[in-house]
Amino acid sequence: MRRPWRWLVSAGGAAALFGLVPAINGAPQLVAGQRGGCDDGRSAVAFTGDGHVVSLITSVVPCLSTTGYGGAETRVVVTSDGTLVYEPAIVTPGLAGTGYLAGVPGPHLSTQVSPGGLAVSHDGGGTWSFVEPAGQTWVPQDDQLYADRTTGWLYYYALSPDPIPQSGTPVQDQLPAGYAQLMASPDDGRTWYHRALPGYIESENPRFTSAPVPTGGAVPAPYAAHPQVVYWCGNDALFTWTANEATAGVAGVQPVPSYRACYRSLDGGVSWAFASLLF
């Protein structure tokens, strides 16, 4: 079984962010550059996702660094080549921190309507660059990020483009909180495939995952050296209104409860197909 690769690192009571590079001889490696904020007088402790302490090499130096962008409801992943991806990277170019009227004077607050993207580092967090998934900025809340370390592909989910309208997404697919925006990148965010699934109003905290082909399952396209089946599951909170017998004729209606649906992709996230209902 592969070791967990999401880490929480603590340095002298302050959070420190490290890039985790692919394992060498089965041993996880943490890298920290000698840059501003580093202090070899502090100790560093790393934990796996289930809370177990990982034994670290003594040469690790804890560092405090910043992406240079705002953040909220953070997701951090490391791709198969050691690229560190941080979500969200919030920018505030417009009126009151929104994406509208760029350059307008006044406070640029970071809010739930601020546009955002991804911050990407290729040197263990030493420097960061801003990436617009699918060439757009997005609502930086309730998003999701996933890296398939077997294929090297990166996956990103967002509520809706922010601001709207933006080129690159059909206008009908840009309704605020009306679609699940699924994006996949084979090259650490340089290029993207983008699909919009209708009906997912505020699909809070959806999940990506990937796995080998199940016995007897459909074989994925050869989109990578070792292709896997990719899955996305999210809450479909679209309220379908139906007549209520108790108030029929009086415009009474009842919402149908929402459900959680799963989609799968056999081509790395280029296209998606409905797979099943969870509940």
C-alpha positions in Angstrom: 0.0 0.0 0.0 1.3 3.4 -0.9 2.0 5.8 2.0 -0.4 8.7 2.5 1.0 11.9 0.8 -1.0 14.7 2.4 0.9 16.2 5.3 0.5 18.6 8.1 3.8 20.0 9.2 4.3 22.0 12.4 7.4 24.1 13.2 7.8 25.6 16.6 4.0 26.2 17.0 3.7 27.8 13.6 2.4 26.1 10.4 5.0 25.4 7.8 4.3 24.2 4.3 6.6 21.7 2.6 6.6 20.1 -0.8 6.5 16.3 -0.7 8.3 14.8 -3.7 7.9 11.2 -4.9 9.3 8.5 -2.6 12.9 7.5 -3.0 13.5 3.8 -2.2 10.1 3.7 -0.5 10.9 6.6 1.9 8.9 9.8 1.8 11.1 12.9 1.4 10.4 16.4 2.5 12.2 19.3 0.9 12.6 22.8 2.3 14.7 25.4 0.6 17.1 27.7 2.4 15.0 30.9 1.9 13.5 33.7 4.0 11.6 32.5 7.0 13.7 29.3 7.4 15.1 28.6 10.9 17.4 25.7 11.6 16.9 26.3 15.4 13.3 24.9 15.2 12.2 21.3 15.0 9.8 20.0 12.4 7.2 17.3 12.9 5.1 15.8 10.0 2.0 13.8 10.3 0.2 11.4 7.9 -3.5 12.0 7.1 -4.5 9.6 9.9 -2.5 11.4 12.6 0.6 9.2 12.8 3.9 10.9 13.3 6.4 10.3 10.4 10.1 9.9 11.2 12.0 12.7 9.4 15.6 13.1 8.4 17.3 15.5 10.8 18.4 17.9 8.0 14.9 19.2 7.4 14.7 22.9 8.0 11.3 24.4 8.8 10.3 27.3 6.6 7.5 29.8 6.7 6.5 31.1 3.2 3.5 32.6 1.4 2.0 32.0 -2.0 1.4 35.7 -2.4 -2.3 35.2 -2.8 -5.3 35.0 -0.5 -6.7 31.7 0.7 -9.8 30.0 2.2 -11.0 26.4 2.7 -7.6 25.2 1.5 -6.7 22.2 -0.5 -3.1 21.2 -1.1 -1.8 18.4 -3.4 1.5 17.2 -4.8 1.6 15.8 -8.3 3.7 12.8 -9.4 6.6 15.0 -10.5 6.8 16.9 -7.1 4.8 20.0 -8.2 3.0 21.6 -5.3 -0.5 22.9 -6.0 -2.4 25.1 -3.5 -6.1 26.0 -3.8 -7.4 28.7 -3.7 -5.2 31.5 -4.8 -7.5 34.5 -4.4 -7.1 37.8 -6.2 -9.0 41.0 -5.6 -8.8 43.1 -8.7 -12.1 44.9 -8.7 -14.8 46.7 -6.7 -14.9 45.7 -3.0 -12.8 42.6 -3.7 -14.9 41.2 -6.5 -13.8 40.5 -10.0 -15.8 43.4 -11.4 -14.5 46.8 -12.5 -10.9 45.9 -12.3 -8.7 48.8 -11.2 -11.5 50.7 -9.4 -10.2 52.6 -6.3 -11.2 51.6 -2.8 -10.6 48.6 -0.5 -10.0 45.2 -2.1 -11.3 42.9 0.5 -11.1 39.1 0.1 -14.7 37.7 0.3 -16.7 34.7 -1.0 -17.2 36.6 -4.3 -13.5 37.3 -4.9 -12.2 35.5 -8.0 -9.5 32.8 -7.5 -7.4 30.2 -9.2 -4.5 27.9 -8.2 -1.0 28.7 -6.8 1.6 26.3 -8.3 5.2 25.8 -7.1 7.9 23.7 -8.8 10.6 24.3 -6.2 9.0 23.0 -2.9 7.2 26.2 -2.1 10.1 28.6 -2.7 8.3 30.5 -5.5 4.7 30.4 -6.7 2.9 31.2 -9.9 -0.8 31.9 -10.5 -2.8 29.5 -12.7 -6.2 30.1 -14.1 -7.8 26.7 -14.6 -9.3 26.4 -18.1 -8.2 30.0 -18.7 -10.6 31.5 -16.2 -11.0 32.6 -12.5 -13.5 30.9 -10.2 -15.4 31.2 -7.0 -12.8 30.2 -4.4 -15.2 28.5 -1.9 -16.2 24.8 -1.6 -13.8 23.8 -4.4 -11.9 20.5 -4.6 -8.4 19.5 -5.8 -7.0 16.0 -6.5 -3.8 14.6 -8.0 -3.6 11.2 -9.4 0.0 10.2 -8.7 -0.3 7.1 -10.9 -1.1 9.0 -14.1 0.3 12.4 -13.2 -3.0 14.2 -13.9 -4.4 17.0 -11.8 -8.2 17.6 -11.1 -10.0 20.7 -10.0 -13.7 21.3 -9.2 -15.2 24.8 -8.8 -18.7 26.2 -8.2 -18.8 28.6 -11.1 -16.8 31.2 -13.0 -16.1 34.4 -11.2 -16.7 37.0 -12.5 -19.2 36.2 -15.2 -19.3 36.2 -18.1 -15.9 34.8 -19.1 -14.8 33.4 -22.4 -14.0 29.7 -22.4 -17.2 28.4 -20.9 -20.6 28.5 -22.7 -22.8 31.3 -21.4 -25.5 28.8 -20.4 -23.0 26.9 -18.2 -21.9 30.0 -16.2 -25.1 30.4 -14.2 -23.9 31.0 -10.6 -23.9 27.8 -8.6 -25.9 26.1 -11.4 -23.3 23.6 -12.7 -20.5 21.4 -11.4 -17.4 22.6 -13.2 -14.9 19.7 -13.6 -11.4 20.4 -14.9 -8.5 18.0 -15.6 -4.9 18.8 -16.5 -2.2 16.4 -17.7 0.7 18.8 -17.2 0.4 20.4 -13.7 -2.1 23.1 -14.8 -0.5 24.3 -18.1 -3.4 22.9 -20.2 -6.9 21.9 -19.2 -9.9 19.9 -20.2 -13.2 21.4 -18.9 -16.7 20.0 -18.5 -19.8 21.4 -16.8 -22.4 19.1 -15.3 -25.8 20.8 -14.9 -28.0 20.7 -11.8 -25.3 20.9 -9.1 -26.4 23.9 -7.1 -23.7 24.6 -4.5 -22.3 21.0 -4.5 -20.4 21.5 -1.3 -17.3 19.4 -0.7 -17.5 17.0 -3.6 -14.7 14.4 -4.1 -12.5 13.1 -6.8 -10.7 9.8 -6.7 -9.2 7.3 -9.1 -8.5 3.6 -9.1 -7.4 0.7 -11.3 -10.1 -0.9 -13.5 -12.4 -3.1 -11.5 -12.7 -6.7 -12.5 -14.9 -6.9 -15.6 -15.1 -3.1 -15.8 -14.8 -0.9 -18.8 -11.1 -0.4 -19.9 -10.0 3.3 -20.0 -8.5 4.9 -23.0 -4.7 5.0 -23.1 -4.5 8.6 -21.9 -1.5 7.8 -19.7 1.2 5.1 -19.3 -0.9 3.5 -16.6 -4.5 4.8 -17.1 -7.0 4.6 -14.3 -10.7 5.1 -13.9 -11.4 8.6 -12.5 -14.5 9.3 -10.3 -16.2 12.5 -9.1 -19.1 12.4 -6.6 -21.1 15.5 -5.6 -24.4 16.6 -4.1 -27.0 17.5 -6.6 -29.0 20.1 -4.7 -31.3 21.0 -7.6 -34.8 21.3 -6.1 -37.4 19.9 -8.5 -40.7 21.4 -7.6 -43.8 19.2 -7.7 -47.5 19.7 -6.9 -48.4 19.0 -3.3 -51.7 17.1 -2.9 -52.6 19.0 0.3 -52.5 22.3 -1.4 -53.1 21.4 -5.1 -54.8 24.3 -6.8 -53.4 26.7 -4.3 -49.9 26.8 -6.0 -48.5 24.7 -3.2 -45.3 22.9 -4.1 -42.8 20.6 -2.4 -39.1 20.3 -3.1 -37.7 16.8 -3.9 -34.8 16.1 -1.6 -31.3 16.4 -3.1 -29.1 13.4 -3.7 -25.4 12.5 -4.1 -24.4 11.3 -7.6 -21.2 9.9 -9.0 -19.7 10.3 -12.4 -16.8 8.5 -13.9 -14.3 9.2 -16.7 -12.4 6.6 -18.8 -10.2 9.2 -20.6 -8.6 11.0 -17.7 -11.4 13.6 -17.2 -11.7 14.7 -20.8 -15.3 13.5 -20.7 -17.6 12.3 -17.9 -20.6 9.9 -17.7 -23.1 9.3 -14.9 -22.2 6.2 -12.9 -24.5 5.8 -9.9 -26.4 7.3 -7.0 -24.9 7.1 -3.5 -27.9 8.3 -1.5 
